[in-house]
Amino acid sequence: MKHSIVFSTIAVFLTACQVEYHPYDTRIDGETGINACNIARIEAACKGKRTIRFAQISDTQRWYDETEDAVRALNARDDIDFVIHTGDMADFGMRDEFERQRDILNHLRVPYVALLGNHDCLATGERIFTKIFGEVDFAFTAGDVRFVCLNTNALEFDHDTPVPNFDFLERQIDGFPAGAEKTVVVMHAKPYSEQFDNNVAKIFQQTIRQFPQLQFCLNGHGHNFAAEEIFDDGVVYYECDNIGKENYLLFTITEEGYSYERVEF
């Protein structure tokens, strides 16, 4: 009886939100392989650049109208090379949520990449995410900057799945590409959040500091803007607001250093 009430409540809620409930449906309508396609575009467009500029958005779950507003605001600019979404497109890990967000973001004039968030892992969300966007750990080079993008949602995975994936990190360090000089590390949940495996937080930080010229780290998840040196070692973690607060972060990396601003739309 209790289960019937719970499922009835969920069904009413989802109907009100106009989201179809497909708890185990992983059949994808529309474009897949988004990250790989857009990484190729980013690397081609930024090849040889010594200055790059990109925007960060995050936690667009539920906020479809605000995500559309963000796309319009970003499209009104002509000075952005690409956009990074730091996770939580979905709220319940459902196919329809990912597809709606993808279809909105596909209207961006510039390429974008998306990371896995903890809500994206719910139900069959991880499988849907990987079908639509790609691997949960990936990297790309824009100009002379290497972006290392990681799944850090340890709470959503069994202990037999390494999160964060240190093998992946070590391969990225050992195989750091020629032509790249600087590094940005990107994730959804930062160290010492409830999602991160905080038993390895300090080891994680020691590992990523091995990357050449680590500029800063990016994360979402907290739904509030923050810029802090978590480990008091000069490495700043920039946390983006959820998109419902109608702003994004804009970063510029040059030969001399980097700057950022919080832009309202």
C-alpha positions as a printed NumPy array, in Angstrom:
array([[  0.   ,   0.   ,   0.   ],
       [  2.814,   2.416,   0.914],
       [  4.61 ,   1.682,  -2.364],
       [  1.422,   2.37 ,  -4.34 ],
       [  1.029,   5.738,  -2.641],
       [  4.664,   6.653,  -3.299],
       [  4.514,   5.751,  -7.001],
       [  1.181,   7.52 ,  -7.399],
       [  2.668,  10.649,  -5.852],
       [  5.691,  10.488,  -8.168],
       [  3.459,  10.002, -11.194],
       [  1.339,  13.049, -10.283],
       [  4.466,  15.147,  -9.688],
       [  6.078,  14.159, -12.97 ],
       [  2.859,  14.751, -14.893],
       [  2.688,  18.249, -13.404],
       [  6.276,  18.849, -14.538],
       [  5.461,  17.526, -18.023],
       [  8.234,  14.93 , -17.801],
       [  7.546,  11.41 , -19.033],
       [  8.443,   8.738, -16.506],
       [ 10.614,   6.029, -18.079],
       [ 12.538,   4.566, -15.115],
       [ 14.356,   1.928, -17.168],
       [ 14.062,   3.297, -20.7  ],
       [ 17.492,   3.822, -22.244],
       [ 16.372,   4.055, -25.883],
       [ 17.625,   7.39 , -27.15 ],
       [ 15.846,   9.648, -29.603],
       [ 18.052,  12.074, -31.476],
       [ 21.743,  12.871, -31.431],
       [ 24.29 ,  10.847, -29.46 ],
       [ 28.051,  11.115, -28.98 ],
       [ 27.752,  14.824, -28.202],
       [ 31.022,  15.274, -26.309],
       [ 33.246,  13.544, -28.869],
       [ 31.732,  15.545, -31.714],
       [ 32.043,  18.839, -29.882],
       [ 35.562,  18.123, -28.619],
       [ 36.653,  17.748, -32.232],
       [ 35.072,  21.125, -32.987],
       [ 36.698,  22.778, -29.953],
       [ 40.157,  21.429, -30.7  ],
       [ 39.948,  22.451, -34.364],
       [ 38.636,  25.952, -33.652],
       [ 41.108,  26.643, -30.834],
       [ 44.195,  25.16 , -32.493],
       [ 47.15 ,  27.526, -32.152],
       [ 45.316,  29.988, -29.912],
       [ 47.207,  31.496, -26.98 ],
       [ 44.058,  33.021, -25.494],
       [ 40.847,  31.086, -24.95 ],
       [ 37.552,  32.137, -23.41 ],
       [ 34.817,  29.766, -22.247],
       [ 31.675,  29.784, -20.148],
       [ 30.68 ,  27.432, -17.353],
       [ 27.073,  26.544, -16.564],
       [ 25.854,  23.923, -14.138],
       [ 22.934,  22.153, -12.479],
       [ 20.288,  22.892, -15.101],
       [ 17.998,  20.185, -13.703],
       [ 14.33 ,  21.289, -13.752],
       [ 15.226,  24.789, -15.001],
       [ 14.433,  24.353, -18.689],
       [ 13.282,  27.941, -19.257],
       [ 16.361,  29.341, -17.549],
       [ 18.59 ,  27.033, -19.599],
       [ 16.984,  28.4  , -22.752],
       [ 17.607,  31.931, -21.461],
       [ 21.255,  31.047, -20.827],
       [ 21.63 ,  29.725, -24.373],
       [ 20.186,  32.968, -25.773],
       [ 22.518,  35.034, -23.593],
       [ 25.578,  33.027, -24.606],
       [ 24.588,  33.145, -28.276],
       [ 24.451,  36.939, -28.053],
       [ 28.209,  36.961, -27.433],
       [ 30.848,  36.59 , -30.12 ],
       [ 33.848,  36.096, -27.837],
       [ 33.315,  32.573, -26.424],
       [ 35.116,  29.503, -27.741],
       [ 33.005,  26.856, -25.984],
       [ 30.796,  26.056, -22.981],
       [ 31.327,  23.534, -20.166],
       [ 28.329,  22.101, -18.313],
       [ 29.522,  20.756, -14.952],
       [ 26.753,  18.25 , -14.398],
       [ 23.219,  17.564, -13.198],
       [ 21.203,  17.958, -16.365],
       [ 18.67 ,  15.529, -14.945],
       [ 16.906,  15.452, -11.612],
       [ 15.722,  11.835, -11.69 ],
       [ 18.115,  10.336, -14.271],
       [ 15.346,   9.951, -16.844],
       [ 15.819,   9.793, -20.59 ],
       [ 13.385,  12.621, -21.302],
       [ 15.306,  14.981, -19.017],
       [ 18.617,  14.39 , -20.806],
       [ 17.042,  14.671, -24.235],
       [ 15.299,  17.946, -23.407],
       [ 18.48 ,  19.464, -22.012],
       [ 20.509,  18.22 , -24.991],
       [ 18.019,  19.699, -27.432],
       [ 18.17 ,  23.082, -25.683],
       [ 21.972,  23.136, -25.475],
       [ 22.306,  22.039, -29.1  ],
       [ 21.08 ,  25.526, -30.018],
       [ 24.341,  27.005, -28.713],
       [ 26.358,  28.653, -31.483],
       [ 29.565,  27.28 , -29.951],
       [ 30.34 ,  23.661, -29.004],
       [ 29.741,  22.438, -25.484],
       [ 30.724,  19.45 , -23.344],
       [ 28.811,  17.981, -20.406],
       [ 30.003,  16.227, -17.255],
       [ 28.16 ,  13.642, -15.189],
       [ 26.389,  14.927, -12.07 ],
       [ 25.145,  12.95 ,  -9.101],
       [ 21.479,  13.339, -10.11 ],
       [ 22.441,  12.201, -13.602],
       [ 23.399,   8.848, -12.027],
       [ 19.959,   8.054, -10.615],
       [ 17.989,   5.102, -11.999],
       [ 19.55 ,   4.287, -15.4  ],
       [ 20.838,   7.843, -15.787],
       [ 24.51 ,   6.964, -16.096],
       [ 23.805,   4.656, -19.055],
       [ 21.655,   7.299, -20.72 ],
       [ 24.295,   9.972, -20.13 ],
       [ 27.049,   7.877, -21.682],
       [ 24.892,   7.114, -24.718],
       [ 24.022,  10.757, -25.336],
       [ 27.226,  12.475, -24.223],
       [ 30.005,   9.9  , -23.845],
       [ 32.508,   8.64 , -21.277],
       [ 32.285,   9.974, -17.736],
       [ 36.033,  10.731, -17.659],
       [ 37.43 ,  12.561, -20.66 ],
       [ 39.909,  15.248, -21.677],
       [ 40.474,  17.695, -24.501],
       [ 42.845,  20.469, -25.503],
       [ 41.76 ,  24.016, -26.324],
       [ 44.652,  26.104, -27.564],
       [ 47.471,  25.367, -25.142],
       [ 45.169,  24.359, -22.256],
       [ 44.369,  20.757, -21.398],
       [ 40.931,  20.239, -19.789],
       [ 40.702,  17.099, -17.661],
       [ 37.043,  16.295, -16.921],
       [ 36.2  ,  13.809, -14.178],
       [ 33.396,  11.846, -12.591],
       [ 33.661,  12.614,  -8.861],
       [ 30.228,  11.351,  -7.756],
       [ 31.615,   8.556,  -5.586],
       [ 28.511,   8.25 ,  -3.423],
       [ 26.526,   7.048,  -6.443],
       [ 28.884,   4.162,  -7.264],
       [ 29.865,   0.889,  -5.638],
       [ 33.367,   0.583,  -4.221],
       [ 34.412,  -1.612,  -7.152],
       [ 34.217,   1.468,  -9.407],
       [ 37.092,   3.899,  -8.788],
       [ 35.712,   7.426,  -8.359],
       [ 37.668,   9.538,  -8.991],
       [ 39.502,   7.328, -11.464],
       [ 43.186,   7.588, -10.546],
       [ 44.22 ,   5.298, -13.407],
       [ 42.659,   7.772, -15.825],
       [ 44.4  ,  10.67 , -14.081],
       [ 47.781,   8.961, -14.219],
       [ 47.336,   8.236, -17.93 ],
       [ 46.514,  11.871, -18.521],
       [ 49.592,  13.008, -16.606],
       [ 51.928,  10.529, -18.304],
       [ 50.464,  11.197, -21.745],
       [ 50.119,  14.957, -21.471],
       [ 49.916,  16.079, -25.101],
       [ 52.622,  18.036, -26.849],
       [ 51.538,  21.606, -27.424],
       [ 49.504,  21.798, -24.224],
       [ 51.149,  23.89 , -21.514],
       [ 48.458,  24.525, -18.91 ],
       [ 45.743,  22.465, -17.207],
       [ 42.22 ,  22.968, -15.904],
       [ 40.574,  20.152, -13.921],
       [ 36.776,  19.968, -14.102],
       [ 34.321,  17.961, -11.975],
       [ 30.794,  18.02 , -10.618],
       [ 31.368,  17.461,  -6.895],
       [ 34.451,  18.992,  -5.305],
       [ 36.561,  17.46 ,  -2.529],
       [ 34.953,  17.502,   0.919],
       [ 31.447,  17.576,  -0.508],
       [ 29.215,  14.671,   0.486],
       [ 29.512,  13.106,  -2.977],
       [ 33.316,  12.999,  -3.095],
       [ 35.317,  10.07 ,  -1.69 ],
       [ 36.957,  12.176,   0.982],
       [ 39.206,   9.327,   2.086],
       [ 41.271,  10.173,  -0.99 ],
       [ 40.715,  13.938,  -1.118],
       [ 44.299,  14.875,  -0.252],
       [ 45.757,  12.22 ,  -2.556],
       [ 43.487,  13.519,  -5.311],
       [ 44.806,  17.039,  -4.842],
       [ 48.412,  15.852,  -4.798],
       [ 47.758,  13.951,  -8.021],
       [ 46.149,  16.765,  -9.99 ],
       [ 48.901,  19.155,  -8.938],
       [ 51.251,  17.027, -11.036],
       [ 49.613,  18.414, -14.172],
       [ 51.629,  21.135, -15.902],
       [ 50.655,  24.636, -14.778],
       [ 47.376,  23.736, -13.085],
       [ 45.385,  26.958, -13.448],
       [ 42.298,  26.202, -11.364],
       [ 39.497,  23.656, -10.86 ],
       [ 35.827,  23.932, -11.783],
       [ 32.844,  22.298, -10.118],
       [ 29.091,  22.487,  -9.803],
       [ 26.845,  20.596,  -7.377],
       [ 26.716,  23.185,  -4.584],
       [ 24.159,  25.385,  -6.398],
       [ 25.951,  28.494,  -5.099],
       [ 28.879,  30.482,  -6.407],
       [ 32.141,  29.934,  -4.547],
       [ 35.82 ,  30.561,  -5.183],
       [ 38.02 ,  28.922,  -2.587],
       [ 41.379,  27.316,  -2.001],
       [ 40.139,  24.106,  -0.441],
       [ 43.659,  22.864,   0.344],
       [ 45.371,  26.239,   0.925],
       [ 47.827,  25.444,  -1.848],
       [ 47.05 ,  28.185,  -4.351],
       [ 44.643,  26.074,  -6.422],
       [ 41.234,  27.761,  -6.525],
       [ 38.029,  25.759,  -6.997],
       [ 35.33 ,  27.769,  -8.791],
       [ 31.798,  26.582,  -8.108],
       [ 29.053,  27.684, -10.482],
       [ 25.537,  28.595,  -9.368],
       [ 22.654,  26.454, -10.542],
       [ 21.178,  27.886, -13.736],
       [ 18.02 ,  28.879, -11.859],
       [ 19.987,  31.797, -10.418],
       [ 20.39 ,  33.096, -13.97 ],
       [ 24.119,  33.517, -14.26 ],
       [ 27.169,  31.769, -15.653],
       [ 30.931,  31.974, -15.12 ],
       [ 33.16 ,  33.308, -17.859],
       [ 36.879,  32.427, -17.895],
       [ 39.68 ,  33.854, -20.005],
       [ 43.069,  32.12 , -20.051],
       [ 46.014,  33.932, -21.616],
       [ 49.785,  33.536, -21.655],
       [ 49.973,  35.852, -18.643],
       [ 47.377,  34.074, -16.507],
       [ 43.604,  33.923, -16.232],
       [ 40.611,  35.991, -15.193],
       [ 36.961,  35.223, -14.543],
       [ 33.663,  36.978, -14.048],
       [ 30.177,  36.013, -12.939],
       [ 27.751,  37.11 , -15.642],
       [ 24.027,  37.578, -15.048],
       [ 21.51 ,  37.104, -17.836]])
